[in-house]
Each structure stands twice: as structure tokens, then as C-alpha cells.
Amino acid sequence: MTKKIFTLFAFFFIFSIAAKAQDLPLGDSKKYTIGEIKVTGTTTYNEKTVLTYTGLKSGQELYIPGEKLRNVINKLWSLDLFSDINFYITNVEGNVADLELEIKEVPVLNQTTFTGLKKKSDRDELIDENSLKPGTKVTENLITTTRNYIQNKYKKEGYFNTDVYIQTKPVEDTTGANKVNMLVNVNKGDRVKIKSIDFNGNEQLSDAKLKRNMKNTKQKNIIRFWKRSKFVRADYQEDKTALINKYKEEGFRDARIVSDTLIKNDKETISLKLDIEEGNRYYVGNIDYLGNAAYTDEQLGKALGVEKGDIYNGVLIDERIQSREPNKTSIANIYQNNGYLFSNIDLVETNVYNDTIDFEVRILEGKEAFFDEIRVTGNNKTKDHVIYREMRTKPGQKYSQQAVVSTIRELGALGFFDAEQLNPEFVDPDPREGTLSLEYQVVESGASQIELQGGYGGGGFIGTLGLSFNNFSIQGLFDKDAYDPIPMGDGQTLSLRAQASTFYQTYSLSFREPWLGGEEPVSLSTSFSYTRQFLFDYVEREADKTRSFDILGVSIGLGKRLREPDQYATISNVVGFQRYDLNNYNTGLFTFGDGHSNNLYYQLGIVRDNTAFNPIFPTQGSKFDFSAKFTPPYSLWNGVDYGNLENDPEYQLRDDNGNLIDNNGNRVTSENSVADQEKVDQKKYNWLEFYKIKLAGSWYETLANFGPSSDLVLRTHAEFGFLGAYNSERGIPPFERYYLGGDGLGAFSLDGRETIQLRGYPNQSVVPIDRGVNDRDDGAVIYNKFSLELRFPITLKPAASIYALSFLEAGATYDNFRDYNPFQLNRSAGVGLRVFMPTFGLLGIDFGYGFDEIVGGQPGPNGWETHFIIGQQF
């Protein structure tokens, strides 16, 4: 109500002037003296207030109809507060006339409802953009402008046939207020398609080449089914810029689009016509550098990468001069990464003659800048020293843009903060003193994860309980005030996990300190694991508790972040021991059912990871992983002739009395003796002897950006593994093998096996093609795998990060290098979804179609498989 009064007061002086203006008759009019004046109609304004603002009062003389009365009506209309205004003479006595001012107030919007739009975000956006909030005056102008706005908005997106219908419906209100509900029905229809794209004036670049450079605007083509031909104005504008950039890359500096015309053929198609003026092709002349003291002309010329006589490439030159993307080579980056925060670089054309352009690169180096103070805000749980030790920016250090970017990456990789909200801000940059402070604003996210699941698989019910504390503080164990609910903040990792079913139990404990001693990035990791599994009859679905296989494992490792060849590489060294005990446990995998094996090993790992910036959803960079696992070569010094064990009397079959026997239990002489294979294999595998090499690489590239946290990312991945033996007579042990196929989640067995993901096939089902069904559980000694994965984020919020994906994969396993064929692969394709929640880790589902047959499966393609992903790597 106050706002309404202020609105009327704003026009008070106008009405006052109008009231004092000379009153003139209109047509056949007569002058009257005003008697009584009433205000009627639907209005929330006080009657006296309205009369005061009109300037009319009892006893006043005026012509009816007259100029003064018309001015009053016009001024009331100009307020846009009323939908109807009328003056009536209700009574006349002599020259005294009683007047009635009937006004109908513009209705107020109660609520707006949209139909025809599926997304709530689209509806909310239109409400905000058109100010369709409760309390808004619903004028004809509002309805018209809203309709036009929505139609134009969707026309820009290619919906040329958008229809918008707006209705208002009165609302019954006990207060008497004039309120209406607005119903907006939007029928976007289908996007129009591009029937043809025609160019005029292009002689140097063909129509086909120009169309190829219009990445998002394509004409209809039945052969090209993977790219839409729908018209989107924003994409079209980008593609027009891309056309000019293509000409600049080819040396046509003056190329321009003279005009472009959109022709509407019918309701479903349009045509585009572009008139192009190409101009002449230019070449690079002399390039002079001015103002450079820190770097020589030769150094800057090498960064520019353009020489006299080259075809003028305007896009490349601009990028080599100004680009500040961390991984791009440019003159700007040379200065920005070496202290010259306040530098400024301009490229100036100094002379254009014939077909040649001379340039000057004008450089204002400014003063070298140094970091004054480095601050962090927003960390409530994570201790300051955990953050500061990861920083590549230090007080007193020379400014480097690359160091700032690397710090953001390192903080994001910790997993303690929301990587999408890491926000460094420059504080008090002083070009004269050459100083600046830097403040990193962090938003903490949950660093602990709970794994609690149950399900049916592997012959029975499986239950899992896991706890992972990724920002743990072992020092806080002795501080009762640190429990909230557990000690946190020192960046250590403590994981506990237990899994059990009807035929196996697994327990594991691991701890990792990433900065041993706190001075250098040297990590200490330890782990302990124990599993017991019983022989399971899959037909009877029962476990034989008298036949067991126990595995005990311990390991300790040291890792270090390297400075060479660059800051992204780390090296790790692990020494581990595993003890395998078999108690009447005969399977196809183990040739001895009673006995034990020992596995003492050393593992070397080298990882280079420069992916950025969100470890859950990297958008750029690469990750390479090399690992080598070795056992001591016992056969070099233990004096055992492994090729002759079967002829050694110590390992022959004997009866209870010690007599030599054959496989049927009949007594034989030493010449006809038969080897006791269990004893032979027990000797072979008493201490395991092998080496194992694995290589893996992933590349991430952003293909398109649709806004903040909306990158379409391609992940390219390849990996290879090989398990070998030092002594061919001793052979490769039945442990440590590769199992390809399925979701890739680690199985319950801890015998060193590696389960490799290959979606579209059952778990561990992809075996060498010459294998029989009964040999599927033996694992392979060689494998390779290749994949392409297209990812798009749905949301990357701290509470949950969700992205959708589609994939192509192929892989195979082999028993030896003689059979190795990297082109004979099991192929698959499909789609999936990933959800990362700080509390529960990574969850996901994949639907994969296997195009090839598997051993023991039905003839033809394997078909569709559904895979559930829990806790797997990103």
C-alpha cells in the first residue's frame, strides 16, 4: 500500500499543474459547479486520496466535457494502475452537478503456472525474466510483452513455430483484492531443420570446407546421422565466427561475412545464405619486439613460433601472444609464469604493403611481482599445515600463474574440498611495489565414506561393511577433544573393511600418511589383510567348511613426489608378503590341495597425473601409470632342477608303506614310477617366482563447454598387463593372474589376481579363445584393453556429483605372446551413470552390449549386461 501511495504522490505535481491549467470546453459542453464527488469501482485506494490526486473538489467550476476533465482521465491512465476509468454525472440541479468517478484497478498477479515446459528450471527462468512474481500488476502490456519474449526466446533456440497462449483467471479473495492467476501455455513444437547452407563470394575456400568448419550448424543429410541439423541461433553465431577464424588461419585477414539471410521455407525447414568477402591472402613480414628486457628477441620468437614469409595466421598469432591457458605456449605465459604479473603485451600491425604485414610486439614488462601473504579461508576441519604443504605458492616467492593453477589442482586432488568452488583471489596487488597477496577460498566436503551393502551373488548372500576416513588424524587418537565424532584434519587415510558370505570372509586394514615427517611429500603406507574361503559346491549351493583356503597379507610402502621430469610424477616402493594355506582345497586353479605358498615381493610404481581440476570429473590432462612387481629369482641359487622334478624319487607316488605305485595304485619299479603332481607343484610354488608389468594411460579432453561445470569430456584409455616367469621350467604360478570382463570390482579372493573391467560381458568371462569352459577360472598372463568414454556432468555440487557417460570398449586376454593379437578383441558399447557422494563414495550403473561371443556362452553376440559400480576409480 505504501508503494502505491508513493506512486501517486510522484504524479501529484503534474495533476496540480493540470488542475491550474485553463479549462476549455470540448464540443457541445456546459460549465457546471461540482457538487458531490464519489469514487466507485474495484480499488484498494482511499477515496479521499484519489480525489486529492485528481485535483477535483466540490464547488469547483469546470466544463463537462472539458479539457480539465480529459487531462484528469489521461493522467490517471498514465499511472498504469487502472484498467478502466469513467466519469458519470449522477445528478444535476441548476448548474450544480454531482460526479461519480468509476475506476477499475489493474489486477494483481497471485501465481503463474506454465504448461508445456518439462523442466522446472525453464519455468523458473521465464518467471524471473518476465517479472511474473506475486504482486505484479497484470496489464495488457505485461501479457503482450511476456508472450513476445517467450516466442522470441525459443525462436533463437530454433523453435520457430512456438505458440504461447496466456489466460488470466480471477481469484476469490476474502479481502476484496483484485487478484488473478496467470496460465501460460507454451507449445514449442519441433526445432526447424536446415535444408541448405549456401555461400556466395567464396573462391579460395570451398563450400565443403566452410561447412566442415561450422561445427554446430549442419544442413540435412541422410548419411550424417550423428550430427543434428536443427537450427540454434547461438550456435549459428559461434559458427559464423569460426568461419572468419578459418579464413584468418588461411591468411585472409580481411575476410568478413557481408550479410547472412535466414529463409523460412515452411514450418519445418529453413535455408541459410551467407555472402562472404574473402579479401587477399597475406604473409608475415618483419616481426620486431619492443620493450623486452627480461627475454631476448630470439626467446620470444621461439615462443611465437611464426617466421617471416609464413602465411598470416591471425588465430595462431593471437593465441601465441595472449593465451594464458596453463598448458599453452605463449609470450603472455612466459611472462606470467616468471613473475611478471603486471606485464602487458600488444601486437600491432605497423605496415601493410602488397601482400605482406609487418608487426611489432610491444611489451610492457612492469615490475616483477612477489607473493606477500598467502592465506586460506573456509577450512574448519582440515588443519592449515595440511593445506599449506600442498601449495606451490609461497610467501616471498616470485609470482607464477602456473604455480597458482597447480595449487588449485593439488588442493582439489586432496578430496577434502569441493574442487568446483576452489577460488583464489588476488589481494592488494601493487604494481609499483611489485607485491600481491593471495587468498584461497575453500569449501570443505565430506572426507569420510561408509560402505554398507548387502546382496545376493557368488552363490549366496554377501554383506559388506567398510569405513574409510580420508582426512584422518592418528595424533588425535590421544586427544579426547579431537573426537567429532573421530579425529580429523591431518590428511591421513585409515580404511577398515569386512566382507562375508556363506563361503568366505575377508578383513582388511590400511593406513597412509602422505607426508611422513611433515617436511617432504614422502608417503608411508601399510596394510594388513586376511581372507578365508571354503570350497563351494555351486550345484548343491553349499560350502564345505572342512576344505579351506587361507590368505594372509601384509605390506609396507614408501612413496615420493618427484621434481623431475616435472611436478606431476610420483614414485612408490612397496615390499609385501602373502601366505597362502590350502587345506584339502582342490580346484582347477591349484594343482595341490594341501600345502602352502609364500609370496615375498617388491613393487615399483611410477605415476604421472596432471589431470585437472576435479578428481571426480577431470576435464583436461592425462594420467600414466606404470607398475612392476618382482619376486626374488629363487631358482638362480636354490639348486632345484625344476625341469626334472617329475623324475626325482622324492616326488613319486607311493602307498602307505612307501612303495612306488602308478596312478591306479599298482606297485611299479622305479623305471615305471609316476610323479606325485601335488608334491611336484608344492615344491614349484613353495616360494612364488614371477615378474609382473602393467602400463595404463588415460587422456581427458574437453570437447565442448555449455556453461559453468557443463563440459562434455572425452576420456581415452588404454592399458596392458603381462605376467612372466624367470625360469620357463618352473613356469608361471597359478596366482597373480588377470581376469577380464564385467564391472572390474575386486573379487573376494586376495591371491594377487587383478580383475579388469570390460563392460558388456559377465565378470571374468573374457578368456583366451583356445580355452575350454573348465579352464575359465585359471586367469590369463597377458591382457590389453582400450576404451573411449564420453562424459557429461549433471551436477558437480558438494553434496553429490553426478555425471552421465557413454562408452566404447574392447579387450582380450592371452596365455602367451605367440597368441598375442591386439586386434582380436571382445568389443562392447553402452551407457552409464555415476554418482559420487562424500559419505558413500562412488556409485554407478552401466548398461553394456557385448558384440562378441564368449567361451562357454551362447553362439553370437553376448548381448546386454548390467553392471553396478561401487567404490571403483573415477
NORUR-V838886 format. One line per field, one symbol per residue. psi: psi as a letter, one per 20 degrees, with the letter a starting at -180 (. if undefined). burial: # if it has 16 or more other ideal C-beta (glycine too) atoms within 10 Angstrom, else .. A space follows every 50 residues. Layout:
psi: ???
burial: ???
This chain:
psi: hghgghghhhjghghgghhiqppqqobmrqpqppdqpqpraoqjqpghgg hghhjqrqiqqqpoqrhghhhggghhhiikiqippqpqohqpocjpppqp ooqoqpqqpgqppqqiphphhgghghgghjllqpippnrhgggghgghgg ghghhhjjmikpppppqqpqppphijqnqqqpooopnhaqqqqohqoqqq iohhprgggghhinhioqrpohhniipqjqpogghgghhhhhghhgghhj jnhjqqogqppppogaihqrqpppppohaqpqqpcqoqppiohhqrhggh hhhhkprpiqppnhgggggigipjphjqpqhghgghjkimhjqppqppoh popdkqpqqpoppohaqpqqpfppqpqiohgpqghhghhiqjpqpiqppp hhhgghgggghhihjiqohijpnpppplpnhgikqqrppppqoqrpiqqp ooqqrprkjappqppqpooilqohhihjohiiomirprijjrpppppppq aijqpppqpqqpohnpiihqmpqpqqqpqpqpqqppoigilqpoiiorop pppqqpqpqppqiqiaiiqqqqppprpqppppnlnorhgpipiparqqop rppppppookqqiohhmqirarppopqppqrqmhihiijpnhijhiiphh kqpqahjjqpraijjqqrrhhjqpqnhghghhggkgoqorqppppqpppp pohqpjapklpoppopqqqpqpprqhohhhrprirkrpoqqbijqprhqk kiqppppnqiqqpkiorqijqrhijhjirriqqqqqqpppqppgqlqhhp ppqqqqqpqqrrqqirhhipoiinqpqrqarrpppophhibpqrpqoqop irqqpiaqqaqhbpqppppojrq.
burial: .......#......#..##...#.....#..#.##.#.#.###.#....# #.####.....###.#######..##....###.#.#.........#### #.#.######.#.#.##....##..##..#.#...#.#...#...##..# #.###.######.#.#...........#####.#.#.#..#####.#.#. .#..#....##..#.####........#####..##..##.#######.# ###.#.#...........##.#.#.#.#..##.##.#.#..#..#....# #.##.#.....###.##.###....#...##############.#.#... ......#######.########.#.#.##..##..##..####....### #.####################.#....#....#####.#.#.######. #.#....##..#.#.#.######..#..........#########.#.## #.##.#.#.#######....#.###.#.########......#...###. #.#.#.#.#.#.....####.#.#.#.#.#.##.#...##.##.#.#.#. #.#.#.##################..#.#.#..##....#.#..#..... ###......##......#....#..#.########.######.#.#.### ........#.#.#.#.#.#.###.#.#..#.#############..#### ###################.....##.##########.#.###..#.#.. ###.#.#.#######....#....######.#.#####.#####.#.### ##.#..#...##..#.#.####.#
